[in-house]
């Protein structure tokens, strides 16, 4: 299972959000550039970065995002405010490994289909769930999509995956979101990346045995030093199957 060490950047700072609330971020006094370099040095194969300014339509962090992509030295999965095919193409040209789409996926299925053709295995759909509905516009608005219907609508495309976040549930109680993620992952063929459910190494150990869950975003637990990235990567590795000894 792939671990995506995760940074959320707002006004140039690393932040933590409670249930996705952009109005009351917790500033984390870590240098984003140092973080991506440390992640790579610890063995990360991918890094996930969310531009929270861009989510709100403010693209003032574009140069910073580009610098982070270059500094990472491993592929970056970038999220935040991508609304047009040109915008997405520009980021892929800048070296981003994958782009994450949310609002666009809820509003323009035709464009998602075109993007999956032009950029196979580089488009990730973020499915952010609140009270049974898929949220849009930076988790501010509830759309008409139910998560299972949205995921099945795109399941035949050449996507890199779905990121599933259960906004309803606090990270301190992971049983319900784990059940939700597990059920949705089993309903589609496209790999699912779990978000918002890792608070301990035990959570990673449980996730890696869920059917069709290919990865997890891990941000808060790393920032709060519940464990280090090297330990998370070790736990996420597949365990060799036992082979019966010949007599």
Protein Blocks (a to p, Z undefined) as FASTA:
>chain_A
ZZddddddeehiacddeehiaklccdddddfklmmmmmmmnopabdcdddfklmnopakl
mmmmmmmmmmnopacddeehiabfklmmmmmmnopabdcdfklmmmmmmlmmmmmmmmgh
iaccddddeehiaceehhlaccfbdfklmmmmmmmpccfbdcdddfkbcfklmklmmmmm
mmmmmmpmbdcddehiafbfklmmmmmmpghiabdcdfklmmnopacfklmmmmmpccdd
dddddZZ
